[in-house]
Amino acid sequence: MTKSLWINLPVKDINKSKAFFTALGFSLNLQYGARADSACLLVGESNFAIMLFEENLYESFIGMNIADRRNGGEVLFSFDAESPEEVDSLAQKVVDAGGTLYGEPGYKDGWMYGCGFVDLDGQRWNILYMDMSKMPLG
């Protein structure tokens, strides 16, 4: 059975992408992706792995061209925050590190507080704090 899931993402500049994601608090895993054109990031308590590959290397793995993320999107990556204040702090870190907010921090449906951002390579991300005590049942 599958033991883990890794997300693989193409990036234009591996060093800028490593700096961006480590500024958000993601950890580098030097056991994997220690080449000059790739990196492995660990996310959260479960150490979920995200692999970054410079575009040429990524295309060699997938056997096709990378989709134009400026004209559409297929995936929204979401991760949780401990509080609305942490969402706000991470949103500021995104901007400071060169990312763009596409959704300003705020409440949705009275129990979710979050924001959306675009990383340096056009991937869309979502940061959410969910107050489960206010979540509607059903």
Residue pairs with C-beta under 8 A, 6 or more apart in sequence:
4 49
5 48
6 49
6 50
6 51
7 48
7 49
7 50
7 51
7 77
8 50
8 51
8 53
8 58
8 61
9 50
9 51
9 52
9 53
9 58
9 121
9 123
10 52
10 53
10 54
10 55
10 58
10 59
10 66
10 121
11 17
11 52
11 53
11 54
11 55
11 58
11 120
11 121
12 54
12 55
12 120
12 121
13 54
13 120
14 36
14 37
14 38
14 39
14 52
14 53
14 54
16 98
16 120
17 39
17 52
17 119
17 120
17 121
18 28
18 39
18 41
18 52
19 97
20 97
20 98
20 99
20 119
20 120
21 41
21 50
21 52
21 119
22 28
22 41
23 93
23 96
23 97
24 90
24 93
24 94
24 97
25 90
25 93
26 41
26 42
26 43
26 50
27 41
27 42
27 43
27 47
28 39
28 40
28 41
28 42
29 40
29 41
29 42
29 47
29 49
30 40
31 40
32 40
32 49
32 51
33 39
33 40
33 51
33 52
34 40
37 53
37 54
37 56
37 57
38 51
38 52
38 53
38 54
38 57
39 51
39 52
40 49
40 50
40 51
40 52
41 49
41 50
41 51
41 52
42 48
42 49
42 50
43 49
43 50
43 79
44 79
44 80
53 61
55 66
58 66
59 65
59 66
67 74
69 121
69 122
69 123
70 122
73 124
75 123
75 124
76 116
76 124
76 125
76 126
77 123
77 124
77 125
77 126
78 125
78 126
78 127
78 128
79 125
79 126
79 127
79 128
80 127
80 128
80 129
80 130
81 87
81 90
81 114
81 127
81 128
81 129
82 129
83 129
84 105
84 113
84 129
86 129
87 105
87 113
87 114
87 115
87 127
87 128
87 129
88 105
90 115
90 127
91 101
91 104
91 105
91 115
91 117
91 127
94 100
94 101
94 117
95 101
98 120
99 117
99 118
99 119
99 120
100 117
100 118
101 115
101 116
101 117
101 118
102 116
102 117
102 118
102 124
103 114
103 115
103 116
103 117
103 126
104 115
105 113
105 114
105 115
106 113
106 114
106 115
107 113
108 114
109 136
110 134
111 130
111 131
111 132
111 134
111 135
111 136
112 128
112 129
112 130
112 131
113 128
113 129
113 130
113 131
114 126
114 127
114 128
114 129
115 126
115 127
116 124
116 125
116 126
116 127
117 124
117 125
117 127
118 124
118 125
119 125
